[in-house]
Amino acid sequence: MTGAPGAGLRARLGDRLLVATHNRGKLEEIADLLGDLGITVTGAAEAGLPEPAETGTTFVENARIKAHAAAAATGLPALADDSGLEVAGLDGAPGVYTADWAETGTGRDFGMAMARVWRELLARGTPEPWLARFCCTLVLALPDGTDTVFPGHVAGRIVWPGRGDQGHGYDPIFVLDGHDQTFGEMDRWAKNRMSHRARAFAGLVDALARA
C-alpha cells in the first residue's frame, strides 16, 4: 500500500531510519543528504540483514522489495533506493540491470560494466553524443506496510574512456548536462548534491518538512 506524501510522515518516521543498503558509500551519501533532519541513519549490514533478491523489472519494484523486507525484519522505518543508468542508444539499458552488468560471479566489476556500455554503443554504430540519464527511485516503507515513493533523475551523456576515481559505479563515464567533468572527477560531496539521488531526496525532504 502506498501512503500519501506529507500527512504526518515526519512524525510517523521518528528519529531512526534503516537504510536498506550494504553499500557503504551509498549509506554515507544518504546520511549526508538527511543530515539536517535530526535522523539517525543505520545500514542493513549493521542490522545483520541479508540482501533480498531483486526480482522486480522496474526501479520502484526493486526499491519496494528492499524497503519492505528491511522494515518487516527490524520494525523500523526503512528507506531503499534502486538506481541505474539508462543509455538512450542502448534502448534504456542497462537500466534496472545496471548492477547486474557488473556481476562477475565473485563480486562486481564496474570497469567491466562501463566497458560493456562503450562496446555495445560502438557495435550499434550509435553516433555521439551518447545521451544517457541516471535514475533513482526511493521508497520509504513504514512498519505498518505503507510506503511512499520519490523518483529522481538527471540527464547527461556517456564519454569514453572514463575519467576520475571519485564516486562509484558508472560515475567515471557520465557527464551531467551543463558540466565538463564526469561524476567520477567531481568532488564526491558536490556531486552528491546534484545527482539523481539528490533529486529523489529533495522530494523526500520536502515531504518530511511539510509533514
C-alpha positions in Angstrom: 0.0 0.0 0.0 1.3 3.5 -0.8 0.8 6.3 1.6 0.3 9.9 0.5 3.4 12.1 0.8 3.2 14.5 3.8 0.3 13.6 6.0 2.1 13.0 9.3 5.1 11.4 7.6 7.8 13.0 9.7 6.0 12.1 13.0 5.5 8.5 11.7 9.1 8.3 10.7 10.5 9.1 14.2 14.2 9.7 14.7 15.7 6.4 13.5 15.9 5.2 9.9 17.2 2.0 8.5 18.7 2.4 5.0 18.4 -0.9 3.2 21.8 -1.0 1.6 25.1 -2.8 2.1 26.9 -0.2 0.0 29.0 1.9 2.5 29.4 4.8 0.0 25.7 5.0 -0.7 24.9 4.9 3.0 27.3 7.8 3.7 25.8 9.8 0.9 22.3 9.2 2.2 23.3 10.1 5.7 24.8 13.3 4.4 21.6 14.2 2.5 19.5 13.6 5.6 21.9 15.3 8.0 19.8 18.4 8.7 16.7 16.4 9.7 18.0 15.0 13.0 17.5 11.4 11.9 19.9 8.7 12.9 20.8 6.5 9.9 21.9 2.9 10.1 22.6 0.5 7.3 21.4 -3.1 6.5 24.8 -4.5 7.3 24.8 -3.1 10.8 21.4 -4.7 11.3 22.7 -8.0 10.1 20.1 -8.1 7.2 20.7 -10.2 4.1 20.3 -8.7 0.7 16.9 -9.7 -0.7 16.6 -11.0 -4.3 15.8 -8.0 -6.5 13.3 -9.7 -8.8 11.5 -6.6 -10.0 11.6 -5.3 -13.5 11.4 -1.6 -12.6 13.3 0.6 -10.2 10.3 1.1 -8.0 9.6 -2.6 -7.7 13.1 -3.4 -6.6 13.2 -0.5 -4.1 9.9 -1.7 -2.6 11.3 -5.2 -2.2 14.3 -4.0 -0.3 12.5 -1.3 1.8 9.6 -3.6 2.9 11.9 -6.5 3.7 14.0 -4.3 6.0 11.0 -2.7 7.7 9.4 -6.1 8.3 12.7 -7.6 9.7 13.5 -4.7 12.1 10.3 -2.9 12.9 11.9 0.3 11.9 11.1 2.7 9.0 13.2 1.6 6.1 14.5 3.5 3.1 15.7 1.8 0.0 16.7 3.1 -3.4 17.1 1.4 -6.7 19.0 3.3 -9.2 20.7 2.8 -12.5 22.0 4.2 -15.8 19.7 4.4 -18.9 21.6 4.9 -22.2 19.4 6.1 -25.0 21.4 4.5 -27.7 21.0 1.1 -25.9 17.2 1.4 -25.7 17.5 2.3 -22.0 19.9 -0.4 -21.0 21.4 -1.3 -18.6 18.5 0.3 -16.7 17.2 -1.9 -13.9 20.1 -4.3 -14.6 22.8 -1.7 -14.0 24.4 -3.6 -11.2 23.9 -7.0 -12.9 26.1 -5.8 -15.8 29.0 -5.5 -13.2 28.5 -9.0 -11.8 31.5 -11.4 -12.2 30.3 -14.3 -10.1 32.6 -13.4 -7.3 31.7 -9.7 -7.0 31.1 -6.6 -9.0 33.5 -5.1 -11.6 32.2 -1.7 -12.8 35.2 -1.2 -15.0 33.9 -4.2 -16.9 30.4 -2.9 -16.9 31.5 0.5 -18.2 33.5 -1.1 -21.0 30.4 -3.1 -22.0 28.4 0.1 -22.4 31.0 1.5 -24.7 31.4 -1.7 -26.7 27.6 -2.0 -27.2 27.3 1.6 -28.3 30.1 1.0 -30.9 28.5 -2.3 -32.0 25.3 -0.5 -32.7 27.0 2.3 -34.6 25.4 4.9 -32.3 26.8 8.4 -33.1 27.9 10.7 -30.3 26.7 12.4 -28.2 25.7 9.2 -26.3 22.8 10.5 -24.4 22.0 8.9 -21.0 20.4 9.6 -17.7 20.9 8.3 -14.2 17.7 7.4 -12.4 16.9 6.9 -8.7 13.7 5.7 -7.1 13.4 6.0 -3.3 10.9 4.0 -1.3 10.2 4.9 2.3 8.5 1.9 3.9 6.9 2.0 7.4 6.4 -1.0 9.6 2.6 -0.7 9.1 3.1 -1.8 5.5 2.6 1.6 3.8 5.2 3.3 1.7 5.9 6.5 -0.2 7.8 6.7 -3.5 10.2 9.5 -4.5 11.7 9.4 -8.0 14.6 11.5 -9.4 16.8 11.6 -12.5 19.5 13.7 -14.1 20.3 13.8 -17.8 23.8 13.8 -19.4 26.0 11.9 -21.8 28.4 8.9 -21.9 32.1 9.6 -22.5 34.9 7.1 -23.2 37.4 6.5 -21.8 36.1 7.0 -18.2 37.7 9.8 -16.1 38.1 10.1 -12.4 38.1 7.8 -9.4 35.5 9.5 -7.2 32.0 8.3 -6.6 31.1 4.7 -7.5 29.5 2.6 -10.2 29.4 4.2 -13.7 30.3 7.7 -12.4 33.6 7.9 -14.5 31.7 7.7 -17.8 28.8 10.0 -17.1 28.9 13.8 -17.7 25.9 15.8 -16.4 24.3 18.2 -18.7 25.9 21.7 -18.3 29.1 20.3 -16.9 32.5 19.2 -18.4 33.6 16.9 -15.6 32.4 13.3 -15.2 30.7 12.4 -11.9 33.9 10.4 -11.3 36.0 13.6 -11.5 33.7 15.8 -9.3 34.2 16.2 -5.6 32.2 13.4 -4.1 30.0 15.7 -1.9 29.5 18.3 -4.6 28.2 15.5 -6.9 26.0 14.2 -4.1 24.1 17.5 -4.1 23.3 17.4 -7.8 22.8 13.7 -8.5 19.8 11.7 -9.4 19.7 10.5 -5.7 19.7 14.2 -4.6 16.7 14.9 -6.8 14.8 12.0 -5.3 15.9 13.0 -1.8 14.7 16.6 -2.4 11.2 15.1 -2.8 11.6 13.1 0.5 12.9 16.1 2.4 10.1 18.3 1.1 7.5 15.7 2.2 9.1 15.5 5.7 9.3 19.3 6.0 5.6 19.6 5.2 4.5 16.8 7.5 
